[in-house]
Amino acid sequence: MKAFRLALCAAAAVGTFAGALCPSTVHAETVKIAWIDPLSGLMGALGQNQLRSWQYAADLANQQNWSGNGTKFEVIGFDNKVSPQESLTILKQITDQGIRYVAQGDGSSVGMALQ
């Protein structure tokens, strides 16, 4: 039940992105969202579960065309190993790749560093 609620919240977040970023005059594109969280180590299982929930929500948004104009969503996971320093390095890589949206869930120290 908890995983379903998380997926539902993630779906709502992706839907919000869709509504805000995709006016009807814009042509279809792929909106990439970077998910920075631990994907290995002690917190890896939790991070993997959250990443899959975000990816599920993105797949649901794509299947149901939430944007209304064919815009697709892709959630890409990045392993920060629960490290603020690693997170900042990853953030630089993400911006270099042209990914404009970042999500993070575990660790206030990581959240503060990214902020």
N, C-alpha and C positions, 0 to 999 in steps of 0.2 A: 504494500500500500504506500509506503514511504517513497519507493522508487517511482510509482505512478504519479504521486504528487509532485515530485521533483521534475519528472518529465513534463507534466502539465505546466508547471511554472516556467520551465525552459521553453515550452511551446509558446506560452504567452509572451515571453521575452522576444523570441524570434518573430512572432506576429507583430509585436510593437515595432521592431526594426523594419518589418515589411511595410507597415502602414506609414511610418515616418520617412523612410528612405526611397520609396518607390512610387512617385506620382505617376499617373496614367500616361503622361507624355514621355516618360523615360523608356528607352528600349530595354529589353530583357538583358540581364547580366547575371553574374554570379557574385554574391556578397559573401566574402570570406570572413569568418569569425575565428580568431585564435583563442583557444582555451589553454591557459597557462595554469597548471596545477601538477601535483606529484602524480606521476604515472608509473613509478617504480618505488621500491623500498617499502617501509612500513605503511605509508599512507597510499601506496600505489593502487590497492584494490578500490579504495574510496574514490580516488581520482579517475580511475578507469570507468567506474560506474557512472560518475557524473558526466564524463566525456560522452559515454554512450547515450546518456539521457539527452544531452544537448544535440547529439547527432540524430537521435530519433526525432526530436522536435523539428530539426531542420528538414529531415526526410518527409515528415508529415506536412510541413509547410510547402515543400516542393510538390508533393503529390496533390495537395488540395489547392495549389496556386493561391496562397494567402495574399500574395502581393497584388494579384489581379492583372499583372502584366507579364507574367512568365519569369520574373526574377527568381533565380535559384539561390539557395543558401548552402554553405559548406562550413562545417565546424572542423577545425584542424587542431589536434592536441599537441601540446608542447610540455615536456617533462621538466619541471623546475626543481625537483628534488627537495622541495620545501625550503629553498634557499632564496633569500632576497637578492643576493648577488647574481645567482644563476638566472633569476627572473628578469633582472635588468638586462643581462646579456641576451636572453631570449627576446625581450621586447625590442632590442635593437635589430635583431635578425628579422623579427616580424615586420617592423617598419621598412626594413630594406627590401623585403619581399612584396611590399605594397599592400599588406593587410592593414585595414583601417580600423577594425573593431577587435577589442580584446575583452575576454571574460576571465574571471578568476574566482575561485570559491573558498579554498582552504588556506588558512593562515593569515592572521592580521598583519604579521610582519611583512609578508609578501605583498599584501594589498597596499600597505602604506608605502612600500618601496615603489610599486608600480604607479601609485597615485602621484 
